[in-house]
Amino acid sequence: MTTEHRTDAARRPGTADHPAGVLVVGAGPTGLLLAGDLAAAGVPVTVLERRAPGHGNLSRAFGVHARTLELLDARGLADELVATGHRLRGLRLFRRLSLDLTELPSRFPYLLITPQYEVERLLERRARAAGVRFEHGAEVLAVHQDDGGVSLDVRAADGTVGTRRAAYAVGADGHRSAVRTALGLPFPGRSVIRSIVLADVRLAEPPPGLLTVNGTGDAFAFIAPFGDGWYRVMCWDRAGERPDGDPVGLDEVRDIARRALGTDHGMGEARWLSRFHSDERQVPVYRAGRVLLAGDAAHVHSPAGGQGMNTGLQDAANLGWKLAAVVRGSASDALLDSYQAERHPVGAMVLRSSGGIIRLAMAHNALQRALRDLLSLAVGHLPPLRRRALGTITGIGIAYPAPRGAHPLTGRRAPDLPLREGRLYEALRAGRFVLVSPEGDVDGAADPRAVHVTRTDGGRTTLLVRPDGHVAWAAEGATAGGRAAALAAWAGTAG
Ligand SMILES: Cc1cc2nc3c(=O)[nH]c(=O)nc-3n(C[C@H](O)[C@H](O)[C@H](O)COP(=O)(O)OP(=O)(O)OC[C@H]3O[C@@H](n4cnc5c(N)ncnc54)[C@H](O)[C@@H]3O)c2cc1C
């Protein structure tokens, strides 16, 4: 028997359909960034969130990488977020490999340690200010689509079920995504770690400022400082895996840490203890017609490298301007296919890199340990390998595929160039394409489809930068005709 009954969404007080808008399912970091971007571009957006208002997500992620900070900078939020946290200037992966983040060519040469709820707080505030509607206590149950739009069946807090309709919908509803399930999409992969123990503790003998990761035999442990005297410990005992619901005691955490790190660093008080499992999975397609998937709904992986929330936020930044352009009719629906083409390989790469870190940390035979030591030595001593490792973990090195014959900068991350008008990531705050010209270059009449700026770093390359901070087009000695063609090809899409 069911107590559910259907109501017409249009008759429900406080609900609205968006025939020319977007429904975002999930108010986690991915959904919040995406909804804010869409609303800032003038698209009507409603976020449907199962949780009741005021019930935040637990603080799961606590590391914000440089590329994510750049994307938040392009929304005017980075400096405020940085003020909430603590900067880690190095990462220690295994005992012998340290990565120096100060080498990063970024305004943010560090890993920011701050709880996930701080990221969500800023993104929600921005989304509300841009006009996003929130429906809390709204659980999406089913998805139907036709040529004209998408309808979602939604159960409200009072148990009634109604429909919400929009031109497009995005499932940003986490690893158990109801949207993904309703689309009938598989989520292939496997469980990597069946029982990770997580603790927020005080340490009498803390490790030096770095993030510490190591594995020995069956034990693996990771420690990161929050910067306020509390430390996040994540550890795993391969020989002692238990179901998620089994209680955790501080003694269990101490024991695993001692075996993995040689010390428990004087673990005293704990304010939070929990147990969870970690899967490595990725959905084969990020788009099914008018419905798209982003964040944990599309990919999950081990927490090593702290990339889950970061990858979800970067998915949202890639999708937002494209979806806004399509909904507003300034780009064809085909632009949305580039979301799959660009972000699916990044998700696959994150699965490989985070899985690689965890497997190397857990190396348990002599051959694997020798391989880990060799790799640590190589990354430590070969600058190109080190740059690659840094670029992968921090997101700074992520580039999107470029068409054959394109300028080598096409698809790459645009650095935060100094401009006559300020900085590039300040110019990106308009949420539009930015045309960057060298000094002295006569730009002709300003094209209203892009923000026009002049670089002051002496570089002679003209760049058309997408709203997500990647290079759409670049040219040496650009002509007025070349610039106009690039703007017509690209910026018509987000003008
Ligand atoms: C212990 C741990 C440590 C981590 N550390 C890091 C780290 O340091 N760095 C990092 O980048 N990542 C880290 N992660 C991963 C990170 O927490 C996730 O990748 C991130 O929360 C994903 O964001 P999301 O918005 O995609 O999904 P979620 O945060 O899961 O949000 C999904 C939202 O959808 C809502 N929802 C679900 N189903 C429905 C439905 N049917 N209808 C309506 N709403 C629904 C949920 O209530 C939720 O609010 C960690 C994860 C864990 C478990």
The ligand as an SDF file (V2000), in Angstrom:
LIG
                    3D

 53 58  0  0  0  0  0  0  0  0999 V2000
   35.4850   10.7600    3.9190 C   0  0  0  0  0  0  0  0  0  0  0  0
   35.4400   11.5080    2.6540 C   0  0  0  0  0  0  0  0  0  0  0  0
   36.4170   12.4320    2.4160 C   0  0  0  0  0  0  0  0  0  0  0  0
   36.4040   13.1440    1.2350 C   0  0  0  0  0  0  0  0  0  0  0  0
   37.3940   14.0540    1.0120 N   0  0  0  0  0  0  0  0  0  0  0  0
   37.4060   14.7750   -0.1210 C   0  0  0  0  0  0  0  0  0  0  0  0
   38.3840   15.8160   -0.3550 C   0  0  0  0  0  0  0  0  0  0  0  0
   39.2630   16.0950    0.4580 O   0  0  0  0  0  0  0  0  0  0  0  0
   38.3220   16.5080   -1.5160 N   0  0  0  0  0  0  0  0  0  0  0  0
   37.3390   16.2600   -2.4370 C   0  0  0  0  0  0  0  0  0  0  0  0
   37.3480   16.9270   -3.4810 O   0  0  0  0  0  0  0  0  0  0  0  0
   36.3720   15.3310   -2.2300 N   0  0  0  0  0  0  0  0  0  0  0  0
   36.3740   14.5770   -1.1050 C   0  0  0  0  0  0  0  0  0  0  0  0
   35.3730   13.6680   -0.8810 N   0  0  0  0  0  0  0  0  0  0  0  0
   34.3170   13.4740   -1.8810 C   0  0  0  0  0  0  0  0  0  0  0  0
   33.2490   14.5750   -1.7920 C   0  0  0  0  0  0  0  0  0  0  0  0
   32.6780   14.6440   -0.5080 O   0  0  0  0  0  0  0  0  0  0  0  0
   32.1790   14.2980   -2.8500 C   0  0  0  0  0  0  0  0  0  0  0  0
   32.8220   14.0410   -4.0870 O   0  0  0  0  0  0  0  0  0  0  0  0
   31.2430   15.5100   -3.0240 C   0  0  0  0  0  0  0  0  0  0  0  0
   30.4180   15.7090   -1.8960 O   0  0  0  0  0  0  0  0  0  0  0  0
   30.3390   15.2940   -4.2540 C   0  0  0  0  0  0  0  0  0  0  0  0
   29.5080   16.4010   -4.4160 O   0  0  0  0  0  0  0  0  0  0  0  0
   28.1570   16.2770   -5.2260 P   0  0  0  0  0  0  0  0  0  0  0  0
   27.5310   17.6330   -5.1380 O   0  0  0  0  0  0  0  0  0  0  0  0
   28.4280   15.7030   -6.5580 O   0  0  0  0  0  0  0  0  0  0  0  0
   27.2950   15.1970   -4.4360 O   0  0  0  0  0  0  0  0  0  0  0  0
   26.7920   15.2180   -2.9130 P   0  0  0  0  0  0  0  0  0  0  0  0
   27.6650   16.0860   -2.0710 O   0  0  0  0  0  0  0  0  0  0  0  0
   26.6340   13.7980   -2.5270 O   0  0  0  0  0  0  0  0  0  0  0  0
   25.3780   15.9320   -2.9900 O   0  0  0  0  0  0  0  0  0  0  0  0
   24.2510   15.2850   -3.5430 C   0  0  0  0  0  0  0  0  0  0  0  0
   22.9890   15.9380   -2.9840 C   0  0  0  0  0  0  0  0  0  0  0  0
   21.8620   15.3530   -3.6270 O   0  0  0  0  0  0  0  0  0  0  0  0
   20.8440   15.1210   -2.6740 C   0  0  0  0  0  0  0  0  0  0  0  0
   20.0200   14.0240   -3.1890 N   0  0  0  0  0  0  0  0  0  0  0  0
   20.3480   12.7170   -3.2940 C   0  0  0  0  0  0  0  0  0  0  0  0
   19.3430   12.0140   -3.8590 N   0  0  0  0  0  0  0  0  0  0  0  0
   18.3440   12.8910   -4.1130 C   0  0  0  0  0  0  0  0  0  0  0  0
   17.0510   12.7740   -4.7090 C   0  0  0  0  0  0  0  0  0  0  0  0
   16.5840   11.6040   -5.1480 N   0  0  0  0  0  0  0  0  0  0  0  0
   16.2870   13.8890   -4.8130 N   0  0  0  0  0  0  0  0  0  0  0  0
   16.7380   15.0980   -4.3880 C   0  0  0  0  0  0  0  0  0  0  0  0
   17.9700   15.2580   -3.8220 N   0  0  0  0  0  0  0  0  0  0  0  0
   18.7650   14.1770   -3.7020 C   0  0  0  0  0  0  0  0  0  0  0  0
   21.6100   14.7610   -1.4080 C   0  0  0  0  0  0  0  0  0  0  0  0
   20.8220   14.9940   -0.2530 O   0  0  0  0  0  0  0  0  0  0  0  0
   22.8120   15.6920   -1.4910 C   0  0  0  0  0  0  0  0  0  0  0  0
   22.5960   16.9300   -0.8500 O   0  0  0  0  0  0  0  0  0  0  0  0
   35.3700   12.9230    0.2910 C   0  0  0  0  0  0  0  0  0  0  0  0
   34.3690   12.0010    0.5370 C   0  0  0  0  0  0  0  0  0  0  0  0
   34.4030   11.2920    1.7090 C   0  0  0  0  0  0  0  0  0  0  0  0
   33.3080   10.2900    1.9770 C   0  0  0  0  0  0  0  0  0  0  0  0
  1  2  1  0
  2  3  1  0
  2 52  2  0
  3  4  2  0
  4  5  1  0
  4 50  1  0
  5  6  2  0
  6  7  1  0
  6 13  1  0
  7  8  2  0
  7  9  1  0
  9 10  1  0
 10 11  2  0
 10 12  1  0
 12 13  2  0
 13 14  1  0
 14 15  1  0
 14 50  1  0
 15 16  1  0
 16 17  1  0
 16 18  1  0
 18 19  1  0
 18 20  1  0
 20 21  1  0
 20 22  1  0
 22 23  1  0
 23 24  1  0
 24 25  2  0
 24 26  1  0
 24 27  1  0
 27 28  1  0
 28 29  2  0
 28 30  1  0
 28 31  1  0
 31 32  1  0
 32 33  1  0
 33 34  1  0
 33 48  1  0
 34 35  1  0
 35 36  1  0
 35 46  1  0
 36 37  1  0
 36 45  1  0
 37 38  2  0
 38 39  1  0
 39 40  1  0
 39 45  2  0
 40 41  1  0
 40 42  2  0
 42 43  1  0
 43 44  2  0
 44 45  1  0
 46 47  1  0
 46 48  1  0
 48 49  1  0
 50 51  2  0
 51 52  1  0
 52 53  1  0
M  END
$$$$
